[in-house]
Amino acid sequence: MFNINTLVRPNILNLEPYSSARDEFSGSEGIFLDANENPFGTLNRYPDPFQKQLKQKLSEIKSVATENIFLGNGSDEIIDLCFRIFCEPGKDKALTFVPTYGMYEVSAAINNVELIKVYLDENFQINKNEALTLLSDANLKLIFICSPNNPTANCIDAVEFIIQNFKGIVVVDEAYIDFSDKESLSQKIDQYPNLIVLQTLSKAWGLAAARVGIAFTNSAIINFLNKVKPPYNISAPNQQAALQALNEVDRYEYEKAILIREREKMLLELQNICLIKKIYPSETNFILIEVTDADGIYNALTSQNIIIRNRNKVIRNCLRLTVGSPEENAALLTALQNISA
Ligand SMILES: *Cc1c(COP(=O)(O)O)cnc(C)c1O
């Protein structure tokens, strides 16, 4: 039987969370003399610590109950919270499949947790047999799987296999799921008590500046996330901006359609550029390409004020191109053609 309490650090199990003034009384009417706020102004009040309005809206859009939603100051905050809840520093371990998103490693290092890095195979997929031999490590508490994966742009096939064969927590980072045809695992959190699904408003929803990340998971894990987070982790203006964006689903769909169309167009057009050796398929809003000289091309583009992501150190001679506006993508293509010529 799965028992979450055996995975949570003892100090977190025993933690008495900070009780804020707004926890104890959360009504909106009244004379508020409980939180030492300034009575004047418009940003003078502390924000809702549990972002109830925002969760209600997300619940409708994502078809997940509000009690199964946690919001972080970006998904980056939720990644850090996972380490702090489940991994005893200097003792417990985490695992991820590389190349992948760099924050898992940074967050592991900040929390003094060893991160085991297992290489994806030549198709950027998990080698199941190799993975199986690693999952039984008693100190391994946390696995991060990014799918669709950054920077490889593909979905990982063996995600559910890992969830089913691991007794610890699996965090599936779906930052790019909006751009994929695949189903989100958010609909399977009842089936898998060890699953945390991460999404974000930073990519398809166009709110990177507002810092809103989402976790979908069972209410037991939600309670631990709520216990450990800073009480007012999402500012009032950011909650407001998020709510406004979520009220404009049509705009989201419209922009997403443009980006997917542009991605498909770029995947075709890039084939005509001779310095590109390989174009990887993409289920995201970026394209990974292999070139003859990644550093040289990166520098040549930078000198024309076109900034792409050089992944040469992560995957040899690979560059990651974000899909931009039609005009931006056309400018990138022209620049690449000129460098080739
Ligand atoms: C961009 C990205 C995020 C977004 O993080 P936020 O903190 O929500 O902005 C998360 N995971 C991956 C894999 C990403 O590429």
The ligand as an ORCA input file, in Angstrom:
! r2SCAN-3c Opt
* xyz 0 1
  C       9.879     26.969    -19.272
  C       9.801     25.754    -18.428
  C       9.153     25.775    -17.199
  C       8.491     27.036    -16.736
  O       8.811     27.368    -15.476
  P       8.044     28.580    -14.777
  O       8.805     28.675    -13.495
  O       6.628     28.118    -14.579
  O       8.147     29.773    -15.652
  C       9.051     24.607    -16.466
  N       9.577     23.460    -16.937
  C      10.185     23.407    -18.121
  C      10.674     22.117    -18.619
  C      10.339     24.549    -18.894
  O      10.979     24.484    -20.061
*
